[in-house]
Amino acid sequence: MPGVLYIVATPIGNLQDISLRAIDTLKAADLIAAEDTRHSARLLDHLGIATPMLSCHDHNERQRGGEIIDRLERGENVALISDAGTPLISDPGFDLVRRARAAGITVSPIPGASSVAAALSAAGLPSDGFRFCGFLPAKGQERRRRLLAWLENRTTLVLFEASHRILDLLQLLNDEAPQTRIVVAKELTKRHERFMTGDAAELLVEMRADPALAKGEFVVLIDNARRAEERAINAEDARLLGILCAEMPVKTATKIAARITGKSKNELYSLALETSGKRSPK
């Protein structure tokens, strides 16, 4: 009979944030597949767990996955852990879980710490709906394009960012979403945990004044629900657009209306075509 692949959440900082069930699972497993065995050894030593470990990370997951599946099919139970938090959430493990499920092996989650849930719970932003975005591309135009695409979502956005790119992210947000409320959650559950709130320009001033604030691990939350509401076209915007369309071509009217109102040029253009009965130029 095949074994079970357990997906075990581990602490994101404070070692006391591990569940009793997670401890029992790690002790009882035949093998622990860890993102970084040296990093995880500190947690296992702290818990008094001597279960053998095998590395399973982005660079060897396909190779190691076959070995782990073989052991599961022989009846061994395997616990998958990442360096911190819940595996597969911007961490390795997707390929292994997919292969295990395809092979008919039971995959069982052992829930626990998650920096996404922790940040949302304390940020004071709308959490009835949100989009988890993970990490932006490291650099280049794709970084800006990806952020702009995410900003089209009318809900709270949750991003991860590394310390050496946090100021770059805030500058990008200042360029593309000025005056939008942002919460930067730093070093969650750790000694230097801190929540900083403001628009991107305010946060840049705060972090540049104290370089220590730009060090650590960050979850960045963007109040895009309120931003979308503020950017929505209202009756006054539509009235202005109608006046302009009566005096000039639709494209020119749309461009001027976007400058005056700060609203989306594409949405204003669509509204102008709809209300004026004019067709979009080929």
C-alpha positions as CSV (number, residue, x, y, z in Angstrom):
1,M,0.0,0.0,0.0
2,P,1.5,3.4,-0.9
3,G,2.5,5.9,1.7
4,V,1.3,9.4,2.2
5,L,2.9,12.6,1.1
6,Y,2.3,15.2,3.9
7,I,2.7,18.9,3.1
8,V,3.8,20.3,6.4
9,A,3.7,24.0,7.3
10,T,6.6,25.2,9.5
11,P,7.2,28.5,11.3
12,I,7.9,31.7,9.3
13,G,10.0,33.0,12.2
14,N,8.9,32.3,15.7
15,L,9.7,28.6,16.3
16,Q,6.7,28.3,18.7
17,D,4.4,28.7,15.7
18,I,4.4,25.0,14.8
19,S,1.4,22.9,15.4
20,L,1.4,19.7,17.6
21,R,0.1,17.8,14.5
22,A,3.1,19.0,12.4
23,I,5.5,17.9,15.1
24,D,3.9,14.5,15.3
25,T,3.9,14.1,11.5
26,L,7.6,15.1,11.2
27,K,8.5,12.6,13.9
28,A,6.5,9.7,12.4
29,A,7.5,10.2,8.8
30,D,10.1,7.9,7.2
31,L,11.6,10.8,5.3
32,I,11.5,14.6,5.3
33,A,12.0,16.3,2.0
34,A,13.3,19.7,2.8
35,E,14.0,22.8,0.6
36,D,17.3,23.3,2.5
37,T,18.4,20.5,4.8
38,R,20.9,22.7,6.6
39,H,18.3,25.4,7.3
40,S,15.7,22.9,8.4
41,A,18.1,21.0,10.6
42,R,18.0,23.9,13.1
43,L,14.2,23.5,13.4
44,L,14.4,19.7,13.7
45,D,17.1,20.0,16.3
46,H,15.0,22.5,18.3
47,L,12.1,20.0,18.2
48,G,14.2,16.9,19.0
49,I,13.3,15.3,15.6
50,A,15.8,12.8,14.1
51,T,13.9,11.8,11.0
52,P,16.2,11.5,7.9
53,M,16.1,14.4,5.5
54,L,16.6,14.7,1.7
55,S,16.9,18.0,-0.2
56,C,14.2,18.9,-2.6
57,H,14.4,22.3,-4.1
58,D,13.9,24.2,-7.3
59,H,17.1,22.9,-8.9
60,N,16.7,19.2,-8.2
61,E,13.0,18.7,-7.7
62,R,12.5,16.8,-10.9
63,Q,15.3,14.4,-10.2
64,R,14.6,14.0,-6.5
65,G,10.8,13.8,-7.2
66,G,11.3,10.4,-8.9
67,E,13.2,9.0,-5.9
68,I,10.6,10.3,-3.5
69,I,7.7,8.9,-5.5
70,D,9.4,5.5,-5.6
71,R,9.7,5.5,-1.8
72,L,6.1,6.6,-1.4
73,E,5.0,3.7,-3.7
74,R,7.0,1.3,-1.5
75,G,4.8,2.4,1.4
76,E,7.0,5.0,3.1
77,N,5.5,8.3,4.4
78,V,7.2,11.5,3.4
79,A,6.8,15.0,4.8
80,L,7.6,17.9,2.5
81,I,8.7,21.1,4.2
82,S,10.1,24.4,2.9
83,D,12.4,26.8,4.6
84,A,9.5,28.6,6.2
85,G,5.7,28.7,6.0
86,T,3.5,26.5,3.8
87,P,5.2,24.6,1.0
88,L,4.3,25.4,-2.6
89,I,3.3,29.0,-1.8
90,S,6.2,30.6,-3.8
91,D,8.2,27.6,-2.7
92,P,9.2,24.3,-4.3
93,G,7.0,21.3,-4.3
94,F,4.5,21.7,-7.1
95,D,6.1,19.2,-9.4
96,L,6.3,16.6,-6.6
97,V,2.7,17.0,-5.5
98,R,1.4,16.8,-9.1
99,R,3.4,13.6,-9.8
100,A,2.2,12.1,-6.5
101,R,-1.4,12.8,-7.3
102,A,-1.0,11.5,-10.8
103,A,0.4,8.2,-9.3
104,G,-2.6,7.9,-7.0
105,I,-0.7,8.7,-3.9
106,T,-2.5,10.4,-1.1
107,V,-1.4,14.0,-0.5
108,S,-2.4,15.4,2.9
109,P,-1.9,19.0,4.1
110,I,-0.8,19.7,7.6
111,P,-1.7,23.4,7.8
112,G,0.0,26.1,9.8
113,A,2.0,29.3,9.5
114,S,1.6,31.4,6.3
115,S,3.1,34.9,5.9
116,V,0.2,35.7,3.5
117,A,-2.5,35.0,6.1
118,A,-0.4,36.6,8.9
119,A,0.1,39.9,6.9
120,L,-3.6,40.1,5.8
121,S,-4.8,39.5,9.3
122,A,-3.0,42.5,10.8
123,A,-2.7,45.0,7.9
124,G,-6.1,46.6,8.2
125,L,-6.8,46.3,4.4
126,P,-9.9,44.6,2.8
127,S,-9.4,40.8,3.1
128,D,-12.8,39.5,2.0
129,G,-11.1,39.2,-1.4
130,F,-7.4,39.4,-2.3
131,R,-4.9,38.3,-5.0
132,F,-1.7,36.6,-4.0
133,C,0.9,37.6,-6.6
134,G,4.1,36.1,-5.2
135,F,7.4,37.7,-6.4
136,L,7.7,40.2,-9.3
137,P,10.3,39.4,-11.9
138,A,13.7,40.5,-10.6
139,K,14.3,43.3,-13.2
140,G,13.6,44.7,-16.6
141,Q,10.4,45.8,-18.4
142,E,8.7,42.5,-17.5
143,R,8.8,43.7,-13.8
144,R,6.8,46.8,-14.7
145,R,4.5,45.0,-17.1
146,R,3.7,42.4,-14.5
147,L,2.9,45.0,-11.8
148,L,0.7,46.9,-14.2
149,A,-1.2,43.7,-15.0
150,W,-1.7,43.0,-11.3
151,L,-2.9,46.6,-10.7
152,E,-5.8,45.9,-13.0
153,N,-7.3,43.6,-10.3
154,R,-9.8,45.4,-8.2
155,T,-8.9,43.7,-4.9
156,T,-6.2,43.8,-2.3
157,L,-2.8,42.6,-3.7
158,V,-0.3,40.6,-1.7
159,L,3.3,40.5,-2.9
160,F,6.6,39.1,-1.6
161,E,9.8,41.1,-2.0
162,A,13.4,40.7,-1.1
163,S,15.4,43.2,0.9
164,H,17.6,44.2,-2.0
165,R,14.6,45.1,-4.2
166,I,12.1,46.6,-1.7
167,L,13.1,50.2,-2.4
168,D,12.9,49.5,-6.2
169,L,9.4,48.1,-5.7
170,L,8.2,51.1,-3.7
171,Q,9.7,53.4,-6.4
172,L,7.8,51.5,-9.1
173,L,4.6,51.7,-7.1
174,N,5.2,55.5,-6.6
175,D,5.5,55.8,-10.4
176,E,2.5,53.6,-11.3
177,A,0.1,53.9,-8.3
178,P,0.8,57.1,-6.4
179,Q,-1.3,57.9,-3.4
180,T,-2.4,54.3,-3.1
181,R,-2.4,53.0,0.4
182,I,0.3,50.3,1.0
183,V,1.2,48.2,4.0
184,V,4.8,46.8,4.2
185,A,4.9,43.9,6.7
186,K,8.6,43.3,7.7
187,E,10.0,40.2,9.5
188,L,6.7,38.7,10.5
189,T,6.7,36.8,13.8
190,K,10.3,37.7,14.4
191,R,12.0,40.0,16.9
192,H,12.0,43.0,14.5
193,E,8.4,42.5,13.2
194,R,7.0,45.8,12.0
195,F,4.0,47.1,9.9
196,M,4.6,50.3,7.9
197,T,1.6,52.0,6.3
198,G,1.4,54.9,3.8
199,D,1.6,55.6,0.1
200,A,4.8,54.6,-1.7
201,A,6.4,58.1,-1.5
202,E,5.9,58.2,2.3
203,L,7.3,54.7,2.7
204,L,10.3,55.5,0.6
205,V,11.1,58.5,2.8
206,E,10.7,56.4,6.0
207,M,12.9,53.6,4.7
208,R,15.6,55.9,3.3
209,A,15.8,57.7,6.6
210,D,16.5,54.4,8.4
211,P,18.3,51.9,6.2
212,A,17.7,49.1,8.7
213,L,14.0,49.2,7.8
214,A,14.9,48.0,4.3
215,K,16.5,44.8,5.6
216,G,14.7,41.6,6.2
217,E,11.8,39.7,4.5
218,F,8.8,41.6,3.3
219,V,5.2,41.0,2.5
220,V,3.8,44.1,0.6
221,L,0.0,44.6,0.6
222,I,-1.6,47.1,-1.8
223,D,-5.1,48.5,-1.2
224,N,-6.1,48.1,-4.8
225,A,-9.8,47.7,-4.0
226,R,-9.9,51.4,-2.7
227,R,-7.7,52.5,-5.6
228,A,-10.0,50.8,-8.1
229,E,-13.0,52.5,-6.4
230,E,-11.3,55.9,-6.6
231,R,-10.4,55.4,-10.3
232,A,-13.9,54.2,-11.3
233,I,-15.7,56.5,-13.7
234,N,-18.5,58.4,-12.1
235,A,-21.4,60.5,-13.4
236,E,-19.3,63.8,-13.3
237,D,-16.6,62.1,-15.3
238,A,-19.1,60.9,-17.9
239,R,-20.7,64.4,-18.1
240,L,-17.3,66.0,-18.8
241,L,-16.5,63.3,-21.4
242,G,-19.8,64.0,-23.1
243,I,-19.1,67.7,-23.4
244,L,-15.7,67.1,-24.8
245,C,-16.9,64.5,-27.3
246,A,-19.4,67.0,-28.6
247,E,-16.6,69.4,-29.5
248,M,-13.8,67.2,-30.7
249,P,-12.9,63.7,-31.9
250,V,-13.4,60.9,-29.5
251,K,-9.7,60.1,-29.1
252,T,-8.8,63.7,-28.4
253,A,-11.7,64.0,-25.9
254,T,-10.7,60.8,-24.2
255,K,-7.1,61.9,-23.8
256,I,-8.1,65.3,-22.3
257,A,-10.7,63.7,-20.0
258,A,-8.1,61.2,-18.7
259,R,-5.7,64.1,-17.9
260,I,-8.4,66.1,-16.1
261,T,-9.9,63.2,-14.1
262,G,-6.9,60.8,-13.6
263,K,-9.2,58.0,-14.7
264,S,-8.3,55.2,-17.1
265,K,-8.0,56.4,-20.7
266,N,-9.0,53.0,-22.1
267,E,-12.2,52.9,-20.0
268,L,-13.1,56.5,-20.9
269,Y,-12.5,55.7,-24.5
270,S,-14.8,52.7,-24.3
271,L,-17.5,54.8,-22.6
272,A,-17.1,57.5,-25.2
273,L,-17.7,55.1,-28.1
274,E,-20.6,53.5,-26.3
275,T,-22.4,56.8,-25.5
276,S,-21.6,58.7,-28.7
277,G,-22.5,55.8,-31.1
278,K,-19.2,56.3,-32.9
279,R,-17.1,53.4,-34.0
280,S,-13.5,52.8,-33.1
281,P,-11.2,53.8,-36.0
282,K,-9.7,50.9,-37.9
